[in-house]
């Protein structure tokens, strides 16, 4: 066991050193910060490592799944979610309405701004990590495969060996969801992009749900659903469609649970931007109602919360993932099969529950309502140059 631990420590040191050199030589960023065991220079880089039209260059996997299960004796799987707030590339897609996110468009979305945002999101993902990279990251509001390739291969994340799966879309602007995963922690078995419009037999210009079934390093099969529900937007039609989608999502998960092999239970994890609060009527009565086997992972607001390595990952007055007119709202949620909330189960949600990552560099002063709020990229059409408008969330599964 000591030999294995020594090997994994050497691997981690090599990964850290590689990331350091990689960003100094290619990333353009010389603004360091420390987070857990990592020292990566991701914050200031504006120069891409690869052009957007370059072919995907897969780096060798750093671990096999079996090695990932053993490394440093870790007994948890860390899952994060973050809304990337309009992460568009700068290339015109003729089949979608992405004109405002072009260099000559309304928002003047230049390559410099694009790569700045990619590096900032990479910094967020690393900051969520403690002793090891976060294992899975559900991403909301990404435009294309080019975006995911550039994020995972063209920033310091390349050194961490992430792979990705991208969902489809019926959204007019082409916005999608995606899943980043570390192959040493999670092995996808199959995936599908679920069109709500097709399932409901109507035209619904909204994002698909990404369903990924895979094997975790605990040996358990997980059914992960990455969601981005339609915006409330104050429209009755939107509310009607949201209810229809929630009802169908519930039915979809019930079917997975019913088809689980004998003597097993389906480990369902729904994570994403629900565009609604957990205590709303629709969420309480449809998705997590009394007759449902789905339950939300509780967020316990506090002055601060401890991360897995004992450090503070939330605080600064943060009460939820999103702030609107001075009020915090828990729009980003994680909903799981009820048995995953039992600490007596071999695989279960950590007692920490759902954590909101309220690191100071993700926040700015709210001069209108007081306190702090997420430092966003956009305020309407005005470019603010911040990270994102939602704070990331993290859930840990222990085994």
C-alpha positions as CSV (number, residue, x, y, z in Angstrom):
1,X,0.0,0.0,0.0
2,X,2.9,2.4,0.7
3,X,4.4,1.7,-2.7
4,X,1.0,2.5,-4.4
5,X,0.6,5.7,-2.4
6,X,4.2,6.7,-3.2
7,X,3.5,6.1,-7.0
8,X,0.3,8.2,-6.9
9,X,2.1,11.0,-5.0
10,X,4.8,11.1,-7.8
11,X,2.1,11.1,-10.4
12,X,0.4,14.1,-8.7
13,X,3.7,16.0,-8.5
14,X,4.4,15.3,-12.2
15,X,0.9,16.5,-13.1
16,X,1.4,19.7,-11.0
17,X,4.8,20.5,-12.5
18,X,3.6,19.8,-16.0
19,X,0.6,22.1,-15.5
20,X,3.0,24.8,-14.2
21,X,5.4,24.6,-17.1
22,X,2.5,24.2,-19.6
23,X,0.9,27.5,-18.6
24,X,4.1,29.4,-18.4
25,X,5.2,28.4,-21.9
26,X,1.8,28.4,-23.6
27,X,-1.0,29.8,-21.5
28,X,0.3,33.4,-21.3
29,X,-0.8,33.6,-17.6
30,X,1.6,34.6,-14.9
31,X,-1.0,35.1,-12.1
32,X,-0.5,32.2,-9.7
33,X,-2.8,30.9,-6.9
34,X,-2.8,27.8,-4.8
35,X,-5.7,25.5,-4.2
36,X,-5.2,22.3,-2.3
37,X,-2.4,20.4,-4.0
38,X,-2.4,22.4,-7.2
39,X,-0.5,25.4,-8.3
40,X,-1.7,26.3,-11.8
41,X,-1.3,29.5,-13.8
42,X,-4.7,29.9,-15.4
43,X,-5.9,33.3,-14.4
44,X,-4.2,35.7,-16.8
45,X,-3.8,33.7,-20.0
46,X,-5.5,35.2,-23.0
47,X,-3.6,33.4,-25.8
48,X,-5.0,30.1,-27.0
49,X,-2.8,27.1,-27.1
50,X,-4.7,25.8,-30.1
51,X,-6.7,27.6,-32.8
52,X,-10.4,26.9,-32.7
53,X,-10.3,25.0,-36.0
54,X,-7.4,22.8,-34.9
55,X,-8.1,19.1,-34.7
56,X,-8.8,17.6,-31.3
57,X,-5.6,16.4,-29.7
58,X,-6.3,13.8,-27.0
59,X,-3.7,13.5,-24.3
60,X,-3.0,10.0,-22.9
61,X,-5.1,9.0,-19.9
62,X,-3.2,9.6,-16.7
63,X,-4.8,6.7,-14.9
64,X,-6.8,3.7,-15.7
65,X,-10.1,3.4,-13.9
66,X,-8.6,0.8,-11.5
67,X,-5.7,3.1,-10.7
68,X,-8.1,5.9,-10.1
69,X,-10.0,3.8,-7.6
70,X,-6.9,3.2,-5.6
71,X,-5.0,6.5,-5.8
72,X,-4.2,8.0,-2.4
73,X,-6.9,5.9,-0.8
74,X,-9.7,8.3,-1.8
75,X,-13.1,7.2,-0.9
76,X,-15.3,9.9,-2.5
77,X,-16.4,11.0,-5.9
78,X,-16.7,14.8,-6.2
79,X,-19.3,16.2,-8.7
80,X,-19.5,19.9,-9.5
81,X,-21.8,22.0,-11.7
82,X,-21.4,25.5,-13.1
83,X,-23.3,27.7,-15.4
84,X,-20.8,29.1,-17.9
85,X,-23.0,32.2,-18.8
86,X,-23.0,32.2,-22.5
87,X,-19.8,30.4,-23.3
88,X,-19.8,30.9,-27.1
89,X,-16.9,30.4,-29.5
90,X,-16.2,33.2,-32.0
91,X,-17.1,31.3,-35.2
92,X,-20.5,31.8,-36.9
93,X,-22.7,28.8,-36.9
94,X,-25.1,29.1,-39.9
95,X,-27.9,27.1,-38.2
96,X,-28.2,29.0,-35.0
97,X,-28.6,32.6,-33.9
98,X,-25.2,33.3,-32.5
99,X,-24.5,36.5,-34.4
100,X,-24.2,38.7,-31.2
101,X,-21.3,36.5,-30.0
102,X,-19.0,37.2,-32.9
103,X,-16.1,39.7,-33.1
104,X,-18.2,42.0,-35.2
105,X,-21.5,41.3,-33.3
106,X,-23.4,43.3,-30.8
107,X,-21.2,42.0,-27.9
108,X,-17.9,42.3,-29.7
109,X,-17.0,38.7,-28.7
110,X,-13.3,38.7,-29.7
111,X,-10.8,35.9,-29.4
112,X,-9.2,37.8,-26.5
113,X,-12.4,37.8,-24.6
114,X,-13.2,34.2,-25.5
115,X,-9.8,32.9,-24.2
116,X,-9.9,35.0,-21.1
117,X,-13.2,33.4,-20.2
118,X,-12.0,29.9,-21.0
119,X,-9.0,30.5,-18.7
120,X,-11.2,31.9,-15.9
121,X,-13.6,28.9,-16.1
122,X,-10.6,26.6,-15.9
123,X,-9.4,28.5,-12.9
124,X,-12.8,27.9,-11.2
125,X,-12.7,24.2,-11.9
126,X,-9.2,23.9,-10.4
127,X,-10.3,26.1,-7.4
128,X,-13.1,23.6,-6.7
129,X,-10.5,20.8,-6.5
130,X,-8.7,20.0,-3.3
131,X,-6.1,17.1,-3.2
132,X,-7.2,15.9,-6.6
133,X,-9.2,17.4,-9.6
134,X,-12.9,17.4,-9.1
135,X,-14.0,14.1,-10.8
136,X,-17.0,15.2,-12.8
137,X,-18.1,18.7,-13.9
138,X,-21.6,19.4,-15.3
139,X,-21.4,22.5,-17.5
140,X,-24.4,24.6,-18.6
141,X,-24.5,27.2,-21.4
142,X,-21.7,26.0,-23.7
143,X,-22.1,26.4,-27.5
144,X,-20.1,23.8,-29.3
145,X,-17.6,21.0,-29.5
146,X,-15.0,23.7,-30.3
147,X,-15.7,25.3,-26.9
148,X,-15.3,22.1,-25.0
149,X,-12.2,21.1,-27.0
150,X,-10.6,24.5,-26.3
151,X,-11.5,24.4,-22.6
152,X,-10.3,20.9,-22.0
153,X,-7.3,21.0,-24.3
154,X,-6.3,24.6,-24.7
155,X,-6.2,25.7,-21.0
156,X,-4.4,24.4,-18.0
157,X,-7.1,21.7,-17.7
158,X,-5.2,19.8,-20.4
159,X,-2.7,18.7,-17.7
160,X,-5.4,17.2,-15.6
161,X,-6.6,14.8,-18.4
162,X,-10.3,15.6,-18.6
163,X,-12.5,14.1,-21.3
164,X,-15.9,15.4,-22.2
165,X,-19.4,14.6,-23.6
166,X,-21.5,17.3,-25.3
167,X,-25.3,17.3,-25.4
168,X,-27.5,18.4,-28.3
169,X,-29.9,21.3,-28.5
170,X,-33.1,22.6,-29.9
171,X,-32.3,26.0,-28.6
172,X,-32.3,28.8,-31.2
173,X,-28.9,30.1,-30.1
174,X,-27.3,26.7,-30.0
175,X,-26.7,26.6,-26.2
176,X,-26.0,23.1,-24.8
177,X,-25.0,21.3,-21.7
178,X,-21.9,19.1,-21.3
179,X,-20.1,16.8,-18.9
180,X,-16.4,16.9,-18.1
181,X,-15.1,13.8,-16.5
182,X,-11.8,12.4,-15.3
183,X,-11.2,8.9,-16.8
184,X,-9.5,7.8,-13.6
185,X,-12.7,8.3,-11.7
186,X,-15.6,7.7,-14.2
187,X,-15.9,5.5,-17.3
188,X,-18.9,6.4,-19.5
189,X,-20.7,3.3,-20.7
190,X,-23.3,5.1,-22.9
191,X,-24.8,8.5,-23.3
192,X,-27.8,10.1,-25.0
193,X,-29.0,13.6,-25.7
194,X,-32.7,13.8,-24.7
195,X,-34.9,16.2,-26.7
196,X,-37.9,17.3,-24.6
197,X,-39.6,18.4,-27.8
198,X,-39.4,15.0,-29.4
199,X,-40.5,13.2,-26.2
200,X,-43.5,15.6,-25.7
201,X,-44.4,15.6,-29.4
202,X,-44.1,19.4,-29.8
203,X,-41.7,22.1,-30.8
204,X,-39.7,23.2,-27.7
205,X,-36.8,25.5,-28.5
206,X,-34.7,24.5,-25.4
207,X,-31.6,22.6,-24.4
208,X,-31.5,18.9,-24.5
209,X,-30.8,16.9,-21.3
210,X,-27.5,15.0,-21.4
211,X,-27.9,11.5,-19.9
212,X,-24.6,9.7,-19.2
213,X,-24.5,6.2,-17.8
214,X,-21.1,5.2,-16.4
215,X,-19.0,3.3,-14.0
216,X,-17.6,5.2,-11.0
217,X,-14.3,4.3,-9.4
218,X,-16.4,2.9,-6.5
219,X,-17.6,0.2,-8.9
220,X,-21.1,1.6,-8.9
221,X,-23.1,2.5,-12.0
222,X,-24.3,6.1,-12.1
223,X,-27.0,7.6,-14.2
224,X,-26.1,11.2,-14.5
225,X,-28.6,13.8,-16.0
226,X,-27.2,17.2,-16.8
227,X,-30.1,19.7,-17.1
228,X,-30.7,23.3,-18.0
229,X,-34.4,23.9,-17.6
230,X,-36.2,26.7,-19.6
231,X,-36.0,30.1,-18.1
232,X,-38.9,31.4,-16.1
233,X,-38.8,34.7,-18.0
234,X,-42.2,35.7,-16.6
235,X,-44.1,33.9,-19.4
236,X,-47.0,31.6,-18.8
237,X,-46.1,29.5,-21.8
238,X,-42.6,29.0,-20.3
239,X,-44.2,27.9,-17.0
240,X,-46.4,25.4,-18.8
241,X,-43.5,23.9,-20.7
242,X,-41.4,23.8,-17.6
243,X,-44.1,21.7,-15.8
244,X,-44.3,19.4,-18.8
245,X,-40.6,18.9,-18.9
246,X,-40.4,18.3,-15.1
247,X,-43.2,15.7,-15.4
248,X,-41.4,14.0,-18.3
249,X,-38.1,14.0,-16.4
250,X,-39.8,12.4,-13.5
251,X,-41.2,9.7,-15.8
252,X,-37.8,9.3,-17.5
253,X,-36.1,8.6,-14.1
254,X,-38.9,6.3,-13.0
255,X,-38.3,4.2,-16.1
256,X,-34.6,3.9,-15.4
257,X,-35.3,2.9,-11.8
258,X,-37.8,0.3,-12.9
259,X,-35.4,-1.2,-15.4
260,X,-32.5,-1.6,-12.9
261,X,-31.1,-5.2,-12.7
262,X,-32.6,-7.5,-10.0
263,X,-31.3,-6.8,-6.4
264,X,-29.9,-3.4,-7.5
265,X,-31.1,0.2,-7.3
266,X,-30.5,2.8,-9.9
267,X,-28.1,5.6,-8.7
268,X,-29.7,8.6,-10.4
269,X,-28.1,12.0,-10.2
270,X,-29.8,15.0,-11.7
271,X,-27.6,18.1,-11.6
272,X,-27.8,21.5,-13.4
273,X,-29.5,24.8,-13.6
274,X,-33.2,24.2,-12.8
275,X,-34.2,27.8,-13.2
276,X,-36.4,27.4,-10.1
277,X,-35.9,27.2,-6.4
278,X,-36.1,23.9,-4.5
279,X,-39.2,25.0,-2.5
280,X,-41.2,26.0,-5.6
281,X,-44.5,24.2,-6.0
282,X,-43.4,22.5,-9.3
283,X,-40.2,21.1,-7.8
284,X,-41.9,19.9,-4.6
285,X,-44.9,18.3,-6.2
286,X,-43.7,17.0,-9.5
287,X,-40.0,16.1,-9.4
288,X,-39.5,15.4,-5.7
289,X,-43.1,14.9,-4.6
290,X,-44.2,12.4,-1.9
291,X,-44.7,9.6,-4.4
292,X,-41.3,10.2,-6.0
293,X,-38.1,8.3,-5.2
294,X,-36.1,11.5,-6.1
295,X,-34.9,13.8,-3.4
296,X,-32.9,17.0,-3.5
297,X,-29.5,17.2,-1.8
298,X,-29.9,19.8,0.9
299,X,-27.9,23.0,0.9
300,X,-27.1,24.2,4.4
301,X,-26.3,27.9,4.3
302,X,-23.7,29.0,6.8
303,X,-21.2,31.8,7.4
304,X,-18.6,29.4,5.9
305,X,-18.4,25.7,4.9
306,X,-15.4,23.4,4.9
307,X,-14.1,21.8,1.8
308,X,-13.0,18.2,1.7
309,X,-9.5,19.1,2.8
310,X,-10.7,21.2,5.7
311,X,-10.4,24.6,3.9
312,X,-13.1,27.1,3.4
313,X,-14.8,26.9,0.0
314,X,-17.9,29.0,0.8
315,X,-18.5,32.1,2.8
316,X,-18.5,35.8,2.2
317,X,-22.3,36.0,2.9
318,X,-23.1,33.5,0.1
319,X,-26.5,31.9,0.7
320,X,-27.2,30.2,-2.7
321,X,-25.8,29.9,-6.2
322,X,-27.5,33.0,-7.8
323,X,-28.3,36.5,-6.7
324,X,-31.1,38.6,-8.2
325,X,-31.9,42.1,-6.9
326,X,-30.2,41.4,-3.6
327,X,-31.9,38.1,-3.0
328,X,-30.1,34.7,-3.2
329,X,-31.8,31.9,-5.1
330,X,-30.8,28.2,-5.2
331,X,-31.3,27.7,-9.0
332,X,-28.4,25.2,-9.3
333,X,-29.4,22.0,-7.7
334,X,-28.6,18.3,-7.3
335,X,-31.4,15.7,-7.1
336,X,-30.7,12.1,-6.4
337,X,-32.3,8.7,-5.8
338,X,-33.5,8.7,-2.2
339,X,-31.3,5.8,-1.1
340,X,-28.2,7.9,-1.9
341,X,-29.1,10.2,1.0
342,X,-28.8,7.4,3.5
343,X,-25.4,7.3,5.3
344,X,-25.8,3.6,5.8
345,X,-25.7,2.9,2.1
346,X,-22.3,1.8,0.6
347,X,-22.6,4.7,-1.8
348,X,-24.1,7.9,-0.3
349,X,-24.0,11.7,-0.4
350,X,-21.6,13.1,2.1
351,X,-22.9,14.8,5.3
352,X,-21.7,18.1,3.8
353,X,-24.7,18.0,1.4
354,X,-24.6,20.5,-1.4
355,X,-21.9,23.1,-1.1
356,X,-21.9,26.5,-2.9
357,X,-18.4,27.6,-3.9
358,X,-18.3,31.2,-2.6
359,X,-14.6,31.9,-3.1
360,X,-13.8,35.6,-2.9
361,X,-12.3,35.9,-6.4
362,X,-15.7,34.8,-7.9
363,X,-17.5,37.7,-6.2
364,X,-17.8,41.5,-6.5
365,X,-19.4,44.2,-4.4
366,X,-23.1,44.7,-5.0
367,X,-23.3,48.5,-5.0
368,X,-27.1,48.6,-5.4
369,X,-28.2,46.1,-2.7
370,X,-25.1,45.7,-0.6
371,X,-23.0,42.7,0.2
372,X,-21.4,40.6,-2.5
373,X,-22.7,39.0,-5.7
374,X,-21.2,36.7,-8.4
375,X,-18.8,38.6,-10.7
376,X,-20.4,38.0,-14.0
377,X,-19.2,38.3,-17.6
378,X,-22.2,40.3,-18.8
379,X,-24.6,42.8,-17.3
380,X,-27.2,42.7,-20.1
381,X,-25.2,43.6,-23.2
382,X,-22.5,45.3,-21.2
383,X,-19.2,43.4,-20.9
384,X,-18.0,43.2,-17.3
385,X,-15.2,40.7,-17.7
386,X,-16.0,38.5,-14.7
387,X,-16.3,34.8,-14.3
388,X,-20.0,33.7,-14.5
389,X,-23.3,34.8,-13.1
390,X,-24.0,31.6,-11.1
391,X,-21.7,30.2,-8.4
392,X,-20.5,26.6,-8.8
393,X,-22.0,23.8,-6.6
394,X,-20.3,20.7,-5.4
395,X,-21.7,17.4,-4.1
396,X,-19.6,14.5,-2.8
397,X,-20.5,10.8,-2.9
398,X,-18.7,8.7,-0.3
399,X,-18.2,5.0,-0.6
